[in-house]
């Protein structure tokens, strides 16, 4: 569509600018309130901090101290990066194996992976939390295996779609030239699937980084808290919440997400579209 | 054929994923079904009680309430998210300066975790309600509609991205042909674009419906069911049955199985229904 055919373009720009401002307003509100003393947050939510209510960086200091937030960041990074790498490696290999072998067994496990995608977590949460305890998998690195298992469905599904679109001649000639099966996969198949690898990486990262219930129920919570768990713990079960510390934590948790977004926006958009087309 | 030489490598290629799948999904799933017919506190002390747990589920008014609320929540959010998401996508694929920036902003909430979103909106909604000296936990209506607003705010951008991808993949010549033939903008949208967009619409409704049923974190953080579990969705009800009351694990697991069956039926039915519509074109 060329520029001339769309009328009122400038009016729409103004309209969407206003809507966009409204859209990020909740985030701005949290940032503004993070600089107020805690008593003023619930009474003067919408006013800017003044000489009386300004708290400096006090909320951030208290938020970090109370939740041990920096340590939680560390655990969340270990949990997310390890799980995503393991998922990428194992499910891409498995998907290639399923498509190329394509016998009854391969078809059966493919159907099982599809089935996995429609099962809500509540269905397995209690037995799973007991099993992870029994097997000693209640650590951030133990959960790599659990995320691989519970998250296998979507990843295998997307990867099998990608493998099916690859020309088989390339791998056949590689193997005739004497390449072993692992060599063929790692030198030829995996590089060809790079866009899909990025998409799966983005989808799984968004899921695992933000996941709350699975790590909350399976991790040894006295030792390991992810950031979502740390924030939830700050709220606590009873009594008054320290709203100041809460605001500080919320801002600190949002910052890395925004940085990640700015850096990877193109891949995020591609990842979501791939996931949607295949899912 | 290369399939044969690859098959021999199953230990390396498929075994790791399969073992993890057993531990992280298959075994707990089967155990979950078995446990729903027993009384237990840990999984080793299970005692067979037959369908007793299931009859307990349907005589629990709070469960029925949370189920109805979840269905309402899912229907409302699915409609709003898809209608608004599509409209924004439709406008932002036109030549509007700044549209890339607008897209980025609309999508941003999706990257933030549900717990965090819940507390962000608790601040905003409590702030607004404080003008009437009330808070989000004053009535279940507040909690419910607050959750609807939060969910729409979060997911509209996600569906917008999918709709934009769909709109950009539309065959331009078909739309031009329609306009050359004298179709108005509204007619082109209704008669040409919308039918061609059915695959994207199917995907997005599927995603919003399953997301609606599975909503947990936002519900937990925003109201935690307050007041007196009246703003509680089904996932939170199941969670509370397991971990909030002692000795109810069997009933909790039975609720979880019922919940799974509902989600599975809805997912399959929705897929069948829209698959039919796509063929009918």
Interface residues (C-beta under 8 A of the other chain):
Chain A: X1 X2 X3 X6 X9 X10 X12 X13 X16 X17 X19 X20 X23 X24 X25 X26 X27 X29 X30 X33 X41 X42 X43 X45 X46 X90 X91 X93 X94 X96 X97 X98 X100 X101 X102 X103 X106 X109 X112 X113 X116 X118 X119 X120 X121 X122 X123 X124 X125 X126 X127 X128 X130 X131 X135 X137 X145 X146 X147 X148 X149 X150 X152 X156 X168 X171 X172 X175 X181 X182 X185 X206 X209 X210 X211 X212 X213 X227 X228 X231 X232 X235 X243 X246 X247 X250 X253 X254 X257 X258 X260 X261 X265 X268 X269 X272 X273 X276 X277 X279
Chain B: X2 X3 X5 X6 X7 X8 X9 X10 X12 X13 X14 X16 X17 X18 X20 X21 X22 X23 X24 X25 X26 X27 X28 X29 X31 X32 X35 X42 X43 X91 X92 X94 X95 X96 X97 X98 X99 X101 X102 X104 X105 X106 X107 X108 X109 X110 X111 X112 X113 X114 X115 X116 X119 X120 X121 X123 X124 X126 X127 X130 X153 X158 X161 X162 X165 X200 X203 X204 X206 X207 X210 X213 X214 X216 X217 X220 X221 X235 X238 X239 X242 X249 X252 X253 X256 X257 X259 X260 X263 X264 X267 X268
